[in-house]
Amino acid sequence: VEEYCKNKLPYLNTLNTNFIINIAGYAIRDYVETLQMLESNNGSHAGYEINISCPNVKEGGMEFGVDPIMTEKLTKELRKHTDKILIMKLSPNVTRIEDIAKAAEDGGADCVSAINTLVGMGIDIQTRKPKINTIFAGLSGPAIKPVALANVFKIYKAIKIPIIGIGGIQSVDDVIEFILAGADLIQIGTLNYKDPGIGVKLVSELESYLKEHNIESISELKGQLNI
């Protein structure tokens, strides 16, 4: 974190755009100490996305993401230390993601993002060993989009705070699907590695879609799923 504050944050502060810092940890203390260090370095970031669900960690963080009580406790604790936007990033590897989302809302989160990666693994049939040294890891990309959409829709019906939809987004159609399911914003992960300019491209395509369908604002589409 010290290295980040010394070498990364000053550069990010020079950019003429909003940015959000993602935080992960193994215990509440890790999250709080990291957030406090970032707060004390006068960053111009708009807020924090709190990763409570990363399946790549062997212990700690996973527990927050599957337990509503721990999610609410962590959110409340972080809320005490910042006035910046607080986003809780939710795991799909739970029984009822809407319960976790409600706990984050009750804890003082400004927003939730969904979904984080699905737990996956691979096996080398020649060596009979896992292809990943941690055995399990996070599956992301287009394959998880249907799961992500379902989870966003479940969350939309359970909370009032904004939702950032994530999972396999690679086209303007994908963006619109997430908005119709209840997302206020969308986040692109995996596809950025393939095309770093995809965000700008999709904004342009989205504007064309709205104009073509005589829609003044994307917010008019939020949650407008016909069932």
Sequence and secondary structure as in RCSB ss.txt:
>XXXX:A:sequence
VEEYCKNKLPYLNTLNTNFIINIAGYAIRDYVETLQMLESNNGSHAGYEINISCPNVKEGGMEFGVDPIMTEKLT
KELRKHTDKILIMKLSPNVTRIEDIAKAAEDGGADCVSAINTLVGMGIDIQTRKPKINTIFAGLSGPAIKPVALA
NVFKIYKAIKIPIIGIGGIQSVDDVIEFILAGADLIQIGTLNYKDPGIGVKLVSELESYLKEHNIESISELKGQL
NI
>XXXX:A:secstr
 HHIIIIIHHHHHTSSS  EEEEE SSHHHHHHHHHHHHTTT    EEEEE   TTSSSSHHHHHH HHHHHHHH
HHHHTT  SEEEEE  SSSS HHHHHHHHHHTT SEEEE   EEE  EETTTTEESSTTS EEE SGGGHHHHHH
HHHHHHTT SS EEEESS  SHHHHHHHHHHT SEEE  HHHHH TTHHHHHHHHHHHHHHHTT S GGGGTT  
  
